[in-house]
Amino acid sequence: MTLEAAGVTGTEETIYRLLVDVGRASAQDVADRLGLQPAETQRLLTALASKGMVSQNDVLPRQYVATPPDVALLPRLKRSAEALDLARAEAAGLLETYRENLRRRDAGHLIEVITGAEALRLHLRQIQDGARDELLWFCKAQYVAMPSGTNRAEFEALARGVRYRVLYEKAFFDDEGAVDNVVEGVRAGEIARSVPHLPLRLAVADRAIAVCPLVPGGPNGNPDEPTAALVRDSNLLAALIALFERYWEDAVPLVVDDTGSVSGTDGAGASDPLSATDRRLLSLLVAGVADKAIATQMGLSRRTVQRHVQHMMELAGATTRMQLAWQAARRGWL
């Protein structure tokens, strides 16, 4: 039966379909055709009449006719759909309240310990398969559970529109094949940046769940039994996300050119684009000297100092002064 959503029972639907097929019939005809008791048939016809689905023929009062389906069913289905949407919203609210109370009563629902490389790989795969909006990653050198280039779930997620923001630490690119794997990811849509060092490994899905190894691991440690935490919505998760955003703000964007080279990882250009004034100013800047003091020492205006800094940031492809300092060190400008 298919009309339950309109508030119609299976037997009522059978009677209504019969009347649609035959045009009109008496209560006795309906009972005979369907093998029902006359009293039960009359009760069901009265119920259908109260729902506006059947009526008695004006000319033949003992004959029942079906109300046109668009009149009888569509308004009822619309009301049912609206009620279902309201119930769904209420259920979602109740579920969130339930989870919130559960988290307060039992910390085990906030943090789950994962042991073993296979279990860690499975959870990383699951959070990527379930992601709808965004994945955040800290990628350190020397893998714990997933060697570089083996995370094919990323490409599946990118293909369905999930955004990946990935931070790589400098030493990551020393791993065999790491640069080629980053190039493949960036070309597939990954947004990648690099920093000199990352404090931990981390993966965050939709800002709702994170995987974070708890102890050092990798090929030089014990790759078979890494221990990680699965962190759900909590202040700890909020802190991990804030940590990612802080590192992301100061990281250097990685760009892949047509030849497959990654800028921002290998550092040095073929020539030194800085003037002697730029070099001296940069040294003072990296040493932490304020713009006003730099201007005084070099006999320049603060506006001129800021113009030189902006010029060097453009040359380095940096968006912050911290990025400029790191790029300057990488490019041998200091």
N, C-alpha and C positions, 0 to 999 in steps of 0.2 A: 504494500500500500504506500501511496506517495503523498497523501494530503494531510498527514499528521501535523505538519507545520502550520496548517490552517485551522487546527483545532478540531479536526474531523477524525472520528474513530474508524477503524478498519471496516466494520459492518456498515456504518453510515456512508462511507465512501462507496461501498459495493451497491447500496441502494441508489445513491445519487447517480452513479455510472449507469445503472439499469434504466433509470428514468431519462437520462440523456439519450440513451440508445433507442428506447421504445417510444419516446415522446410523452406518453401519459399512461398511467396504470392505477388501479385501485389498490387499497391496502391488501386485499385478498390476493390480487394478481401478484403483487410483490412477494407476499408470503409464499405463494405456490411456486413461483419461479426460483426463489432462493432457498426454499426448504426451511423457512422460519415459522415460528408460532405466530398466529394472528395478533395476539396481545403484544408480543415483543415487537412485531413489525409496526403496529400502530404507535408504540412508544418511540421507536426510532424515527418514524415519519414526523411525529410531533416535535422531536428534538431538532430534526433538519429544518422544519418550518420555523422554529424559534431562531435558528441561525441564518434564516433568510435564504436557504439553499433550495427549498421546495415550497410549493403552494398548491392549494386546491383549485381545480379548474372552475372558472366562473360559470360555465355552461353545464358542466357535469361535476357537481359538488363532491362526489365521492371519488373522483379521479385526481391523482396528484401529477403535477408537472414539475420538471427541474427548472430552477432559475438559471438564466444564462451564466456560464462559468466566469465571464469577466466581471459580472455584477456580484456573483455569489462568492467568488474566491479571491480575486485580486485585492480588494480592500482588506480582507482578513489576513492575507499573506503580508501585506504592507505593515499592518499592525503587529503581526508576529515578528517581522524583521526588526521593527523598531524596538520591540520588547526584548528581542535577542541581543541587539546591540547594547541596550541598557544593562541587561544581565551580564553581558561579557565585560562591560566596563566595571560593574560592581564586583565581579569575580576577580578582575585584575587588581582592584583596590584591596580586596580582602586578602589576595595572595601576597601582596607587598606587605600588608600589615602582619600577616602570618610569618613571613620571612624575617621581618624586622624584629618581631618578638622572639623568634627562634634564635636569631643571631645574638640577642641580648642574653638569652638563657643558656646558650651553648656555644662557646667559642670555637668548638670543633667545626661549626658550619661556616666560620670565617676563614680558617686556615686549615688546609689539609696537607699532610706530609706525603710526598711522593718519593718512593725509593726504587732505584734501578734505572738504567738507561732506557730500557724498553718501555717502562711505564711513563718515563718523562717524555719520550718521543710520542707516545700515544696521546698524552694530554696536550702536547704542543700541536699535534695534528687536529685534535678535537676542537680546541679553542679557535684555530684558524678556519676549520670547516664551519663552525657556528658563527663566525664573525659576520657582521652586517655592514659596519661603517669603517672601522679603522683598527689597525694593528700598530703598536709601538714596540720597537726592539732596541735593546742594547746588545751589540755583538762584540764580544771580546775574543782575543786570540785563543787558539787551542780549544776545540770543541769539547763539550761534555757529553752530549747525546746525539747531536746531529752534525756530522761533518759538513763543511762548506760545500754547497752545491746540491745537497740532498733534500732540501726543504721544498719539494715540488708543490706542497699545499699552498705556498705563497703565490705561485703563478695561477693556480686555480682561483684563489681568492681575488687576485688582481683582475682576472678575466671577468669576474662577476661584479666588479666595481668597488671592492674594498680598498681603502687607501692604506698604503704601507709607509710609515716613516721609520727609517732605520738609521741608527747611530753606530758607526764602526770606530773602534779605537785603532790607533796607528799600527800597533803590532799585529792586528788582524790581517793586514795585507802581506805579512811575511809568510803566512800559511800558503802551501802549494795550491795554486789554482784560485786563490781568493779573489784576485783582481778580475779574472774572467767571470767569476760568479757574480760579482757586484755589477759588472757591465751588463750581464744578462738580466739581472734584476731591475736595474735602472731603465734599460730599454723596454722592459715589460710594464713599467709604470711606477716602480719603487722610487720614493723620494729619499735620497741618501745623503748623509753628512758624516763628517769625520772629526774626531777629537783626539788629543794626545793620549788620554787614558780614560777608561770607564771604571766605576767603582764596583760593578757587579754585572751579572747577566740578567736579562729581564725581557719578558714578553707580556704585553698588556692588550687584551682584546676588548674593544668597544668601551673602554674605561670601566668595565664591570668585573673583570677577572684577570688575574696576573699569575704568571709562573716565574718563580725566582729561585734559582739554586741556592741552597743554604750553606754549603761547604765547598771549598775549592775542589775542582775536578779536572778531567781532561786526560789526554794521552800521557802526561807526566805524573798524573795522580792515579786515581782508581776509576777509570772510565766505565766500569761495569756496574758500580753501585753508587752513582751520584744521588744525593738527597736534595730535594727541592720542595718548595712550598707553593701550594695553590691558594692564592689569596683572593677572597671575594670582597664585595662591597663593604668597606670599612675605612677608618682613618688611616690604617696602614696602606691600603690601596691608594688612597688619595695622596699620601706622602710619596709613594713610588711614582705616581703620575707626575707630581710636582717636580720630583728629581729628574725625570726624563725631560720635562719641558725646560728646566734650568740648563741642562746640558745641551739640549737642542738649540736654545737661543744663542749660545756661544760657539756652536759647531760650524765647521767649514762645509758649505755645500759641495757635493761631488757631481761633476758634470762629465758625461761621456761624449766624446767627439765622434766624427764619422769614421775614424780609424779604429775605434774601440779603446782609445786611451782615456784614462780617468784623471781629470785635473783635480788638484786638491790633495792627492796622495803621494805623488812623487816629488813634489816640491820645487825643485830648482828650474828656473828658466835658463835659456841659453845666454842671456845678457843681463847686466845689472841696470835697471831702469832708473835708479835713484841718483839724485844729485848729492853733493857733499852736504848741503843744507838738510836734505831729506834724511840722510843717514844719521847726522848728529841729532836731529829732532826726534827721529825714531828711537834712538838709543835712550834719550831722556824719557820719552813716552813709555817705553817698555820698563824702564826703571821705576815708574810710578810717579814721575814728576808731573804736577798739575800744569794745565795749559798756561796759566798766568805766570808761573815760575819759569816755564820753558821760554815764554816770550821775553821775560826779563833777562834771562841768561843769554839768549841769542840776539837780543836787540831787535825783536820783531813785535808786531802787534798781535794781540790774541786772535784777531780775525785771520791774519796771515798764517799763524800756527794751525788754526782749524782748517784753513784751505789746503795746507800741505798734508794734513792728516787725511782729509777727504780724498785728495789725489792718490795717496798711497793705498787707501782702502779700495779705491776703484781699480788700481793696478793689481792688487792682491785678490780681488773678487770677494772682499770681506764686507760684512754688514755691521760688525761691531769692532770696537778697538781690541778686544781680546782675540777675535779672529785675526785681526791684522798682526798682532804680536806673534801668534803662532805661525801664520803664513810667512812672516818676516824671518823667523828662525828656520823654517823649512826651506826657504828660498835663499838662505845665506845672505840676507840683507843686513844682518847685525854684525 
